[in-house]
Amino acid sequence: MAQNRRLETDQEFNEAMDKQALIRIFKDDHIIDSGVVITRFDDQTIVVQSGVSGLFYYPRTACEFFETKQR
């Protein structure tokens, strides 16, 4: 079973990006993306990649980001 860790601070986003952790993204209590990695971020936007050419941009304040860890 997977364990989720909520990402909120720049340090948490940076750690997840450095270790290329899989991320799950929620908006309005619905999963909108899963199994992606963070490629870059700033104060307003989180950029994730799902494949070779799959880049997606999510507003940091409108979404919730969770690192997925296997137990």
N, CA, C and O atoms as a GROMACS GRO file, in nm:
protein
  284
    1MET      N    1   0.084  -0.118   0.000
    1MET     CA    2   0.000   0.000   0.000
    1MET      C    3   0.089   0.125   0.000
    1MET      O    4   0.193   0.127   0.065
    2ALA      N    5   0.048   0.226  -0.071
    2ALA     CA    6   0.125   0.348  -0.083
    2ALA      C    7   0.101   0.440   0.036
    2ALA      O    8  -0.008   0.443   0.094
    3GLN      N    9   0.203   0.514   0.070
    3GLN     CA   10   0.194   0.615   0.176
    3GLN      C   11   0.214   0.751   0.111
    3GLN      O   12   0.304   0.768   0.028
    4ASN      N   13   0.132   0.847   0.146
    4ASN     CA   14   0.139   0.980   0.086
    4ASN      C   15   0.195   1.081   0.185
    4ASN      O   16   0.163   1.078   0.304
    5ARG      N   17   0.281   1.172   0.134
    5ARG     CA   18   0.334   1.282   0.214
    5ARG      C   19   0.300   1.411   0.141
    5ARG      O   20   0.340   1.430   0.026
    6ARG      N   21   0.227   1.497   0.208
    6ARG     CA   22   0.187   1.624   0.147
    6ARG      C   23   0.308   1.716   0.130
    6ARG      O   24   0.389   1.731   0.221
    7LEU      N   25   0.317   1.778   0.013
    7LEU     CA   26   0.425   1.872  -0.016
    7LEU      C   27   0.369   2.014  -0.009
    7LEU      O   28   0.272   2.048  -0.076
    8GLU      N   29   0.432   2.096   0.075
    8GLU     CA   30   0.385   2.233   0.092
    8GLU      C   31   0.496   2.336   0.080
    8GLU      O   32   0.475   2.443   0.023
    9THR      N   33   0.612   2.307   0.133
    9THR     CA   34   0.720   2.406   0.138
    9THR      C   35   0.814   2.389   0.018
    9THR      O   36   0.815   2.285  -0.048
   10ASP      N   37   0.892   2.493  -0.007
   10ASP     CA   38   0.993   2.484  -0.114
   10ASP      C   39   1.091   2.371  -0.088
   10ASP      O   40   1.132   2.302  -0.181
   11GLN      N   41   1.129   2.352   0.037
   11GLN     CA   42   1.221   2.245   0.072
   11GLN      C   43   1.162   2.109   0.039
   11GLN      O   44   1.232   2.023  -0.015
   12GLU      N   45   1.034   2.087   0.070
   12GLU     CA   46   0.970   1.959   0.040
   12GLU      C   47   0.961   1.936  -0.111
   12GLU      O   48   0.984   1.825  -0.159
   13PHE      N   49   0.926   2.041  -0.187
   13PHE     CA   50   0.921   2.028  -0.332
   13PHE      C   51   1.060   1.999  -0.388
   13PHE      O   52   1.075   1.918  -0.479
   14ASN      N   53   1.162   2.065  -0.336
   14ASN     CA   54   1.298   2.045  -0.382
   14ASN      C   55   1.347   1.903  -0.355
   14ASN      O   56   1.412   1.843  -0.440
   15GLU      N   57   1.317   1.850  -0.236
   15GLU     CA   58   1.355   1.713  -0.202
   15GLU      C   59   1.288   1.614  -0.296
   15GLU      O   60   1.353   1.521  -0.345
   16ALA      N   61   1.159   1.632  -0.322
   16ALA     CA   62   1.086   1.543  -0.412
   16ALA      C   63   1.142   1.552  -0.554
   16ALA      O   64   1.152   1.450  -0.623
   17MET      N   65   1.179   1.672  -0.598
   17MET     CA   66   1.234   1.690  -0.731
   17MET      C   67   1.372   1.625  -0.741
   17MET      O   68   1.402   1.559  -0.841
   18ASP      N   69   1.455   1.642  -0.639
   18ASP     CA   70   1.590   1.585  -0.640
   18ASP      C   71   1.590   1.433  -0.647
   18ASP      O   72   1.672   1.374  -0.718
   19LYS      N   73   1.500   1.369  -0.575
   19LYS     CA   74   1.497   1.223  -0.577
   19LYS      C   75   1.399   1.165  -0.679
   19LYS      O   76   1.377   1.044  -0.684
   20GLN      N   77   1.341   1.253  -0.762
   20GLN     CA   78   1.248   1.215  -0.868
   20GLN      C   79   1.135   1.126  -0.814
   20GLN      O   80   1.101   1.024  -0.873
   21ALA      N   81   1.080   1.168  -0.701
   21ALA     CA   82   0.970   1.095  -0.639
   21ALA      C   83   0.844   1.106  -0.724
   21ALA      O   84   0.822   1.208  -0.789
   22LEU      N   85   0.764   1.002  -0.721
   22LEU     CA   86   0.636   1.006  -0.791
   22LEU      C   87   0.539   1.092  -0.713
   22LEU      O   88   0.530   1.084  -0.590
   23ILE      N   89   0.465   1.176  -0.786
   23ILE     CA   90   0.376   1.274  -0.725
   23ILE      C   91   0.232   1.246  -0.766
   23ILE      O   92   0.205   1.205  -0.879
   24ARG      N   93   0.142   1.268  -0.674
   24ARG     CA   94  -0.002   1.260  -0.701
   24ARG      C   95  -0.059   1.400  -0.676
   24ARG      O   96  -0.027   1.463  -0.575
   25ILE      N   97  -0.144   1.449  -0.768
   25ILE     CA   98  -0.195   1.586  -0.762
   25ILE      C   99  -0.347   1.584  -0.752
   25ILE      O  100  -0.415   1.515  -0.828
   26PHE      N  101  -0.399   1.660  -0.656
   26PHE     CA  102  -0.543   1.671  -0.634
   26PHE      C  103  -0.588   1.815  -0.657
   26PHE      O  104  -0.515   1.910  -0.630
   27LYS      N  105  -0.709   1.829  -0.707
   27LYS     CA  106  -0.774   1.959  -0.719
   27LYS      C  107  -0.922   1.939  -0.689
   27LYS      O  108  -0.986   1.853  -0.749
   28ASP      N  109  -0.975   2.018  -0.598
   28ASP     CA  110  -1.116   2.006  -0.556
   28ASP      C  111  -1.149   1.863  -0.514
   28ASP      O  112  -1.254   1.810  -0.550
   29ASP      N  113  -1.059   1.801  -0.437
   29ASP     CA  114  -1.076   1.665  -0.384
   29ASP      C  115  -1.083   1.556  -0.491
   29ASP      O  116  -1.138   1.449  -0.466
   30HIS      N  117  -1.030   1.582  -0.608
   30HIS     CA  118  -1.025   1.483  -0.716
   30HIS      C  119  -0.881   1.468  -0.763
   30HIS      O  120  -0.807   1.566  -0.774
   31ILE      N  121  -0.840   1.345  -0.791
   31ILE     CA  122  -0.707   1.323  -0.848
   31ILE      C  123  -0.708   1.374  -0.991
   31ILE      O  124  -0.790   1.331  -1.072
   32ILE      N  125  -0.616   1.465  -1.023
   32ILE     CA  126  -0.607   1.516  -1.160
   32ILE      C  127  -0.482   1.467  -1.231
   32ILE      O  128  -0.472   1.477  -1.353
   33ASP      N  129  -0.385   1.415  -1.154
   33ASP     CA  130  -0.265   1.358  -1.216
   33ASP      C  131  -0.197   1.268  -1.113
   33ASP      O  132  -0.207   1.291  -0.993
   34SER      N  133  -0.128   1.166  -1.163
   34SER     CA  134  -0.063   1.071  -1.073
   34SER      C  135   0.055   1.007  -1.144
   34SER      O  136   0.055   0.991  -1.266
   35GLY      N  137   0.157   0.970  -1.066
   35GLY     CA  138   0.273   0.904  -1.122
   35GLY      C  139   0.363   0.995  -1.204
   35GLY      O  140   0.430   0.949  -1.297
   36VAL      N  141   0.365   1.122  -1.170
   36VAL     CA  142   0.447   1.220  -1.241
   36VAL      C  143   0.562   1.264  -1.150
   36VAL      O  144   0.558   1.241  -1.029
   37VAL      N  145   0.664   1.326  -1.209
   37VAL     CA  146   0.777   1.378  -1.132
   37VAL      C  147   0.786   1.529  -1.152
   37VAL      O  148   0.753   1.581  -1.259
   38ILE      N  149   0.832   1.598  -1.050
   38ILE     CA  150   0.848   1.743  -1.057
   38ILE      C  151   0.975   1.775  -1.135
   38ILE      O  152   1.082   1.722  -1.105
   39THR      N  153   0.963   1.862  -1.235
   39THR     CA  154   1.081   1.904  -1.311
   39THR      C  155   1.130   2.042  -1.269
   39THR      O  156   1.250   2.070  -1.273
   40ARG      N  157   1.038   2.128  -1.229
   40ARG     CA  158   1.074   2.260  -1.174
   40ARG      C  159   0.952   2.320  -1.105
   40ARG      O  160   0.839   2.274  -1.123
   41PHE      N  161   0.978   2.424  -1.026
   41PHE     CA  162   0.869   2.491  -0.954
   41PHE      C  163   0.912   2.631  -0.917
   41PHE      O  164   1.031   2.662  -0.913
   42ASP      N  165   0.812   2.714  -0.889
   42ASP     CA  166   0.836   2.848  -0.833
   42ASP      C  167   0.723   2.876  -0.736
   42ASP      O  168   0.651   2.785  -0.696
   43ASP      N  169   0.706   3.002  -0.697
   43ASP     CA  170   0.604   3.037  -0.598
   43ASP      C  171   0.463   3.016  -0.648
   43ASP      O  172   0.371   2.999  -0.567
   44GLN      N  173   0.442   3.015  -0.779
   44GLN     CA  174   0.307   3.007  -0.834
   44GLN      C  175   0.275   2.878  -0.908
   44GLN      O  176   0.159   2.838  -0.914
   45THR      N  177   0.376   2.812  -0.965
   45THR     CA  178   0.352   2.700  -1.055
   45THR      C  179   0.442   2.582  -1.023
   45THR      O  180   0.560   2.598  -0.989
   46ILE      N  181   0.384   2.462  -1.036
   46ILE     CA  182   0.461   2.339  -1.027
   46ILE      C  183   0.456   2.274  -1.165
   46ILE      O  184   0.348   2.255  -1.221
   47VAL      N  185   0.572   2.240  -1.220
   47VAL     CA  186   0.580   2.177  -1.351
   47VAL      C  187   0.615   2.031  -1.330
   47VAL      O  188   0.714   1.999  -1.264
   48VAL      N  189   0.533   1.942  -1.386
   48VAL     CA  190   0.557   1.798  -1.372
   48VAL      C  191   0.570   1.736  -1.510
   48VAL      O  192   0.524   1.790  -1.610
   49GLN      N  193   0.635   1.620  -1.513
   49GLN     CA  194   0.654   1.548  -1.638
   49GLN      C  195   0.604   1.406  -1.620
   49GLN      O  196   0.634   1.339  -1.521
   50SER      N  197   0.526   1.360  -1.721
   50SER     CA  198   0.471   1.225  -1.713
   50SER      C  199   0.537   1.130  -1.812
   50SER      O  200   0.518   1.009  -1.802
   51GLY      N  201   0.613   1.183  -1.904
   51GLY     CA  202   0.681   1.100  -2.002
   51GLY      C  203   0.783   1.184  -2.076
   51GLY      O  204   0.826   1.289  -2.027
   52VAL      N  205   0.821   1.138  -2.192
   52VAL     CA  206   0.923   1.209  -2.269
   52VAL      C  207   0.878   1.350  -2.305
   52VAL      O  208   0.956   1.445  -2.292
   53SER      N  209   0.755   1.365  -2.350
   53SER     CA  210   0.709   1.497  -2.394
   53SER      C  211   0.589   1.547  -2.314
   53SER      O  212   0.529   1.648  -2.352
   54GLY      N  213   0.553   1.482  -2.207
   54GLY     CA  214   0.435   1.520  -2.130
   54GLY      C  215   0.464   1.614  -2.017
   54GLY      O  216   0.483   1.569  -1.903
   55LEU      N  217   0.469   1.744  -2.044
   55LEU     CA  218   0.487   1.845  -1.939
   55LEU      C  219   0.353   1.907  -1.906
   55LEU      O  220   0.274   1.940  -1.994
   56PHE      N  221   0.328   1.922  -1.776
   56PHE     CA  222   0.203   1.981  -1.731
   56PHE      C  223   0.233   2.086  -1.625
   56PHE      O  224   0.323   2.068  -1.543
   57TYR      N  225   0.158   2.194  -1.628
   57TYR     CA  226   0.176   2.307  -1.538
   57TYR      C  227   0.054   2.317  -1.446
   57TYR      O  228  -0.059   2.322  -1.494
   58TYR      N  229   0.077   2.319  -1.315
   58TYR     CA  230  -0.032   2.326  -1.219
   58TYR      C  231  -0.011   2.445  -1.126
   58TYR      O  232   0.101   2.468  -1.079
   59PRO      N  233  -0.118   2.520  -1.098
   59PRO     CA  234  -0.105   2.632  -1.004
   59PRO      C  235  -0.084   2.579  -0.862
   59PRO      O  236  -0.157   2.492  -0.815
   60ARG      N  237   0.014   2.632  -0.797
   60ARG     CA  238   0.053   2.583  -0.664
   60ARG      C  239  -0.056   2.603  -0.560
   60ARG      O  240  -0.075   2.518  -0.472
   61THR      N  241  -0.129   2.713  -0.568
   61THR     CA  242  -0.230   2.742  -0.466
   61THR      C  243  -0.362   2.671  -0.491
   61THR      O  244  -0.441   2.654  -0.398
   62ALA      N  245  -0.390   2.629  -0.613
   62ALA     CA  246  -0.518   2.567  -0.645
   62ALA      C  247  -0.516   2.415  -0.631
   62ALA      O  248  -0.621   2.350  -0.632
   63CYS      N  249  -0.397   2.357  -0.618
   63CYS     CA  250  -0.384   2.212  -0.614
   63CYS      C  251  -0.314   2.167  -0.487
   63CYS      O  252  -0.248   2.245  -0.419
   64GLU      N  253  -0.330   2.038  -0.456
   64GLU     CA  254  -0.258   1.976  -0.346
   64GLU      C  255  -0.164   1.872  -0.406
   64GLU      O  256  -0.202   1.798  -0.496
   65PHE      N  257  -0.042   1.868  -0.355
   65PHE     CA  258   0.061   1.781  -0.411
   65PHE      C  259   0.107   1.684  -0.304
   65PHE      O  260   0.135   1.723  -0.190
   66PHE      N  261   0.115   1.555  -0.340
   66PHE     CA  262   0.155   1.452  -0.248
   66PHE      C  263   0.263   1.364  -0.310
   66PHE      O  264   0.252   1.322  -0.425
   67GLU      N  265   0.367   1.338  -0.232
   67GLU     CA  266   0.468   1.243  -0.273
   67GLU      C  267   0.417   1.104  -0.236
   67GLU      O  268   0.372   1.082  -0.124
   68THR      N  269   0.424   1.011  -0.330
   68THR     CA  270   0.377   0.875  -0.308
   68THR      C  271   0.496   0.786  -0.279
   68THR      O  272   0.590   0.777  -0.359
   69LYS      N  273   0.492   0.719  -0.164
   69LYS     CA  274   0.599   0.628  -0.125
   69LYS      C  275   0.540   0.488  -0.108
   69LYS      O  276   0.430   0.473  -0.054
   70GLN      N  277   0.613   0.389  -0.153
   70GLN     CA  278   0.572   0.251  -0.128
   70GLN      C  279   0.620   0.210   0.009
   70GLN      O  280   0.732   0.242   0.048
   71ARG      N  281   0.537   0.137   0.082
   71ARG     CA  282   0.575   0.090   0.217
   71ARG      C  283   0.665  -0.030   0.207
   71ARG      O  284   0.707  -0.084   0.309
   0.00000   0.00000   0.00000
